[in-house]
């Protein structure tokens, strides 16, 4: 197997990000947030150059896809990335360890431990248990310790593979050392940042849709800039690695003293390996009812754009009256409804719509609804149902 050509390389690989342990406020990143990633090579090689957006790094649909890759797919990916480990060294493609069983909680499903599991099996099972994409976990261990591409990783690289519990201001917490521990707790924490059902609303300092400052670097003198976060996946990445790249870093500067590369590296590696991390989803939903009150036709239901599962979207209603006249209107889908929970358990209950138009002719009225994508995404609109009812004009 030939090693894959790589357009993105970390200049350094060392102990990485601190993910806030349990419900403690997270501390910041170390080497992973300041290691240079050669974004220019990725941009130059793309037919349509991807653009890093600090507020929208990856879609919720991709980040929270716990079935993105199975163990066989992960093993194939790792084998392609490193043709052979260095002599006498175990690299990620060949790494194995025994794992322990972890019972289900409000964040992750149960993980059944097993003797002598491969790294691919661990990543696959953790991703499935916690509902975090295996692709995202592979990118995480690369941006933190360079494990995916390194033919000669050290024991220390495996010990803190995901940079979990490694703050800027202290040494890594050995309680969370070990490859399995690191991958599991990193995935658990990334999911916990979304405040899933059954947990508290503890993580609220990275608001969705509202501008808020994010620092450029652990050095406060480097400053910060407001970022409007698009979704909870992007917010989770900033909880885990709480810095954005400054303009010089995004432009390709390799030695900017205020550079922070962690989240830029995540975006770059994901783009290089798996395609656009903001790849559009398909808006979805359901038209659940149509009523007529004093000549006004009112449609109800729910809709969601899976790119951002906590953001209210909109629906286009098309109403054809008995005389064949067509009226259209767009209504918001941001009121109380738990229908979107069928798409994502993280969606919440604010995706309902209730609206319509007035008709002039008495008789049968046909109402059709189309779920619309969120602005700033590349998601597709989709028809979510039609209903016919009888309208009595006032």
VODOVO-705917 format. One record per residue (C-alpha): x, y, z; residue in one letter. Coordinates in steps of 0.1 Angstrom, whole numbers, plus 5000, padded with zeros to 4 digits. Each point is the difference from the previous one (the first is absolute). Last residue first. Layout:
BEGIN
- X/Y/Z/A;
...
//
This chain:
BEGIN
- 4341/5342/5052/X;
- 5012/4975/4974/X;
- 4995/4963/5007/X;
- 5031/4980/4992/X;
- 5001/4963/4995/X;
- 5033/4982/5006/X;
- 5028/4984/4980/X;
- 5034/4992/5014/X;
- 5036/5000/4986/X;
- 5032/4989/5015/X;
- 5036/5006/5009/X;
- 5015/5012/4967/X;
- 5037/5005/5002/X;
- 5024/5029/5000/X;
- 5037/4992/4997/X;
- 5028/5009/5024/X;
- 5029/5021/4989/X;
- 5000/5020/5032/X;
- 5003/5038/5005/X;
- 4962/5006/5002/X;
- 4983/4969/5015/X;
- 4984/4976/4975/X;
- 4962/5001/4993/X;
- 4975/4973/5008/X;
- 4972/5000/4974/X;
- 4963/4999/5008/X;
- 4970/4993/4977/X;
- 4964/5011/5007/X;
- 4971/4990/4977/X;
- 4967/5018/5004/X;
- 4966/4985/4992/X;
- 4971/5024/4999/X;
- 4992/5036/5007/X;
- 5021/5026/4982/X;
- 5017/5030/5016/X;
- 5029/4984/5018/X;
- 5020/5014/5029/X;
- 5035/4988/5006/X;
- 5019/4977/5024/X;
- 5019/4996/5032/X;
- 5011/4977/5028/X;
- 5035/4986/5000/X;
- 5019/4978/5026/X;
- 5037/4997/5004/X;
- 5006/5011/5036/X;
- 4999/4967/5019/X;
- 5037/4991/5003/X;
- 5021/4987/4972/X;
- 5025/4980/5020/X;
- 4981/4967/4997/X;
- 5003/5005/4962/X;
- 4977/4992/4971/X;
- 4971/4986/5021/X;
- 5006/5028/5025/X;
- 4989/5023/4972/X;
- 4963/4991/5008/X;
- 5003/5015/5035/X;
- 4980/5031/4992/X;
- 4999/5034/5016/X;
- 5009/5029/4977/X;
- 5029/5006/4976/X;
- 4988/4990/4966/X;
- 4995/5035/4985/X;
- 4975/5005/4972/X;
- 5004/5007/4963/X;
- 4970/5008/4979/X;
- 4986/4988/4967/X;
- 4966/5006/4983/X;
- 4987/4981/4970/X;
- 4966/5006/4984/X;
- 4984/4969/4986/X;
- 4965/5011/5007/X;
- 4996/4975/5029/X;
- 5031/5014/5017/X;
- 5037/4991/4995/X;
- 5022/5006/5031/X;
- 5038/4997/4998/X;
- 5017/5003/5034/X;
- 5038/5006/5002/X;
- 5015/4988/5033/X;
- 5026/5016/5022/X;
- 5029/4991/5023/X;
- 5005/5003/5038/X;
- 5036/4992/5010/X;
- 5008/4972/5025/X;
- 5006/4973/4974/X;
- 5024/5020/4978/X;
- 5010/4982/4969/X;
- 4970/4977/5006/X;
- 4976/5027/4986/X;
- 4968/4995/5019/X;
- 4962/5001/4994/X;
- 4969/4996/5020/X;
- 4962/4999/4995/X;
- 4970/5023/4997/X;
- 4982/5015/4971/X;
- 4973/5027/5002/X;
- 4975/5009/4973/X;
- 4983/5033/5007/X;
- 4964/5002/4988/X;
- 4985/5005/5034/X;
- 5022/4972/5016/X;
- 5011/4972/4977/X;
- 5022/4972/5014/X;
- 5030/4981/4986/X;
- 5020/4974/5019/X;
- 5033/4982/5004/X;
- 5022/5012/4972/X;
- 5032/4983/5008/X;
- 5037/5008/5002/X;
- 5032/4999/4980/X;
- 5028/5022/4987/X;
- 5025/4980/4981/X;
- 5036/5003/5011/X;
- 5027/5022/4985/X;
- 5037/4992/5003/X;
- 5015/5023/5026/X;
- 5028/4975/5008/X;
- 5009/5001/4963/X;
- 5017/4968/4990/X;
- 5012/4971/5021/X;
- 5038/5000/5001/X;
- 5011/5035/4989/X;
- 4969/5018/5013/X;
- 5002/4982/5034/X;
- 5037/5008/5003/X;
- 4994/5036/4992/X;
- 4970/5006/5022/X;
- 5017/4983/5030/X;
- 5033/5019/4992/X;
- 4981/5033/5001/X;
- 4985/4990/5033/X;
- 5034/4994/5015/X;
- 5021/5026/4982/X;
- 5005/5029/5023/X;
- 5023/5027/4988/X;
- 5009/5030/5022/X;
- 5037/4995/4996/X;
- 4995/4998/4962/X;
- 5025/4974/4988/X;
- 4984/4982/4971/X;
- 4978/5027/4985/X;
- 4975/4983/4976/X;
- 4972/5026/4995/X;
- 4980/4982/5027/X;
- 5029/5006/5024/X;
- 5003/5037/4991/X;
- 4962/5005/5004/X;
- 5001/4985/5036/X;
- 4992/4964/5005/X;
- 4973/4994/5026/X;
- 5006/4989/5035/X;
- 4981/4980/5027/X;
- 5011/4964/4990/X;
- 4974/4977/5017/X;
- 4974/5027/5006/X;
- 5008/5014/4965/X;
- 4994/4966/4984/X;
- 4968/4996/5018/X;
- 4987/5033/4987/X;
- 5007/4989/4965/X;
- 4979/4969/5006/X;
- 4973/5020/5017/X;
- 4993/5021/4969/X;
- 5006/5032/4981/X;
- 5023/5019/5025/X;
- 5001/5037/4995/X;
- 5036/5010/5008/X;
- 5012/5032/5017/X;
- 5037/5006/5000/X;
- 5027/4994/5025/X;
- 5033/5015/5012/X;
- 5036/4988/4996/X;
- 5008/5016/5034/X;
- 4979/4973/5016/X;
- 5027/4974/4992/X;
- 4980/4967/4997/X;
- 4994/5011/4964/X;
- 4975/5015/4976/X;
- 4972/5004/5026/X;
- 4964/4995/4993/X;
- 4976/5029/5006/X;
- 4962/4995/4996/X;
- 4976/5007/4971/X;
- 4966/4983/5004/X;
- 4988/4972/4978/X;
- 5009/4972/5023/X;
- 5014/5010/5034/X;
- 5034/4988/5012/X;
- 4997/5007/5037/X;
- 4971/4977/5005/X;
- 5015/4967/5011/X;
- 4983/4990/5032/X;
- 4964/4995/4988/X;
- 4997/4969/5021/X;
- 5000/4965/4988/X;
- 4970/4977/4992/X;
- 4997/5011/4964/X;
- 5033/5010/4985/X;
- 5018/5031/5012/X;
- 5019/5004/4967/X;
- 5034/5003/5019/X;
- 4993/4965/5013/X;
- 5004/4985/4965/X;
- 5036/5014/4997/X;
- 5006/4989/5035/X;
- 4990/4964/4994/X;
- 5020/4999/4968/X;
- 5031/5013/5018/X;
- 4993/4976/5029/X;
- 4999/4970/4978/X;
- 5029/5008/4977/X;
- 5023/5009/5030/X;
- 4990/4970/5021/X;
- 5005/4976/4971/X;
- 5034/5015/4992/X;
- 5013/5001/5035/X;
- 5001/5029/5025/X;
- 4969/5015/5016/X;
- 5011/4996/5036/X;
- 5034/5012/4988/X;
- 4988/5036/4999/X;
- 5022/5018/4975/X;
- 5025/5025/5013/X;
- 4989/5034/5010/X;
- 4993/5035/4987/X;
- 4989/4993/4965/X;
- 4978/4972/5010/X;
- 5002/4963/4990/X;
- 4969/4982/5012/X;
- 4992/4986/4965/X;
- 5027/5006/4974/X;
- 4985/4973/4979/X;
- 5029/4976/4999/X;
- 5012/5007/5036/X;
- 5016/4967/5008/X;
- 5003/4990/4963/X;
- 5024/5029/4993/X;
- 5018/4993/5033/X;
- 5008/4965/4989/X;
- 5016/5015/4969/X;
- 4988/5001/4964/X;
- 5023/4986/4973/X;
- 4981/4998/4967/X;
- 4981/5033/5008/X;
- 4972/5007/4976/X;
- 4970/4991/5021/X;
- 5016/5008/5034/X;
- 5009/5036/4994/X;
- 4995/5007/5037/X;
- 4972/5025/5003/X;
- 4991/5007/4964/X;
- 5003/4964/4991/X;
- 4981/4987/5030/X;
- 4972/5024/4992/X;
- 4998/4993/4963/X;
- 4995/4963/5008/X;
- 4973/5010/5025/X;
- 4982/5022/4974/X;
- 5000/4972/4975/X;
- 4986/4977/5027/X;
- 4971/5024/5003/X;
- 4988/5006/5036/X;
- 4968/4982/5011/X;
- 5014/4990/5034/X;
- 4997/4962/4996/X;
- 5005/4999/4963/X;
- 5031/5022/5001/X;
- 5014/4980/5029/X;
- 4994/4967/4981/X;
- 5016/5011/4968/X;
- 5030/5017/5017/X;
- 5006/4970/5021/X;
- 4997/4975/4971/X;
- 5024/5021/4979/X;
- 5025/5002/5029/X;
- 4999/4962/5001/X;
- 4984/4981/5029/X;
- 5021/4975/5020/X;
- 4974/4990/5026/X;
- 4966/5014/4998/X;
- 4979/5027/5018/X;
- 4964/5006/4992/X;
- 4993/5037/4997/X;
- 4966/5011/5011/X;
- 4983/5030/4985/X;
- 5014/5034/5005/X;
- 4989/5034/5015/X;
- 4972/4992/5024/X;
- 5018/4969/5012/X;
- 5006/4965/4986/X;
- 5024/4977/5018/X;
- 5037/4998/4992/X;
- 5016/4967/4994/X;
- 5038/4999/5000/X;
- 5024/4999/4971/X;
- 5029/4977/4991/X;
- 5026/5016/4977/X;
- 5011/4999/4964/X;
- 5020/5023/4977/X;
- 5008/4988/4965/X;
- 4985/5029/4980/X;
- 5009/5024/5027/X;
- 5037/4993/4999/X;
- 5019/4973/5019/X;
- 5038/5005/4997/X;
- 5027/4973/4996/X;
- 5008/5011/4964/X;
- 4980/5031/4990/X;
- 4963/4992/4993/X;
- 4992/4992/4964/X;
- 4979/5015/4972/X;
- 4986/5027/5023/X;
- 4969/5019/4988/X;
- 4985/4971/4980/X;
- 5001/4976/5029/X;
- 4983/5026/5022/X;
- 4971/5004/4975/X;
- 4996/4962/4996/X;
- 4999/4996/5037/X;
- 4974/5028/5003/X;
- 4978/4984/4974/X;
- 5003/4966/5016/X;
- 4991/5014/5034/X;
- 4969/5018/4987/X;
- 4999/5035/4987/X;
- 4975/5029/5003/X;
- 4977/4981/5023/X;
- 5001/5024/5030/X;
- 4991/5029/4977/X;
- 5001/5029/5025/X;
- 5027/5019/4981/X;
- 4986/4995/4965/X;
- 4964/5010/5007/X;
- 5011/5028/5024/X;
- 5019/5016/4971/X;
- 5037/5008/5003/X;
- 5021/5031/5005/X;
- 4973/5027/4999/X;
- 5008/5031/5020/X;
- 5037/5001/4992/X;
- 4992/4995/4963/X;
- 5029/4984/4981/X;
- 4994/5002/4963/X;
- 5003/4971/4976/X;
- 5016/5007/4967/X;
- 4978/4988/4971/X;
- 5023/4978/4979/X;
- 5020/4993/5032/X;
- 5038/4996/4998/X;
- 5009/5036/5008/X;
- 4977/5000/5031/X;
- 5014/4969/5014/X;
- 5036/5010/4995/X;
- 4992/5035/5015/X;
- 4986/4985/5032/X;
- 5035/4988/5011/X;
- 4992/4994/5036/X;
- 5022/5016/5027/X;
- 4999/4988/5036/X;
- 4985/5026/5024/X;
- 4968/4983/5011/X;
- 5014/4965/5000/X;
- 5030/5011/5021/X;
- 4979/5012/5030/X;
- 4963/5003/5002/X;
- 4979/5019/5025/X;
- 4981/4991/5031/X;
- 4964/4987/5000/X;
- 4975/5012/5025/X;
- 4993/4970/5023/X;
- 4970/4979/4992/X;
- 5018/4967/4993/X;
- 5036/5010/4992/X;
- 5003/5030/4977/X;
- 5018/4988/4970/X;
- 5037/5009/5002/X;
- 5016/5001/4966/X;
- 5033/4986/4989/X;
- 5031/4983/5012/X;
- 5024/5001/4971/X;
- 5002/4999/4962/X;
- 5018/5028/4983/X;
- 5000/5013/4964/X;
- 4967/4983/4994/X;
- 4997/4991/4964/X;
- 4972/5006/4974/X;
- 5002/4991/4964/X;
- 5005/4963/5006/X;
- 5006/4974/4973/X;
- 4988/4967/5013/X;
- 5025/4973/5010/X;
- 5000/4972/4975/X;
- 4987/4966/5010/X;
//
